[in-house]
């Protein structure tokens, strides 16, 4: 029982550290920095947008993820006799 509680505390501390490190909103809430305004139009149509420069990589990644999903389903499938 003590082992499970210790594991829970370690996981919660790691999650908290990762969340604080990744989440940049603490600086914004304290007023030290203004958030960046990014619109969908900027991402889609702007210079170097995701749908202009990286469309081939995006499509290739989607095919790879679909293949991985199908492979995981095939491996996890139970044999029914």
C-alpha angles and dihedrals in degrees: 000000000000089000092056092049091049090049090050092051092049092049093048092049092049091048091050093050092047092047093050091046095048098037108079095183094096089073091047093049092050090054096242095118138021118233118251113251108225120174130193090246091057092052096043104038107017125105107286092012121172093248095051108041103025104034094111093049090047093052092045091051091049091053091048092051092048090051091049091050093050091047092050091050091049093050094045094047114116119231110241115203 
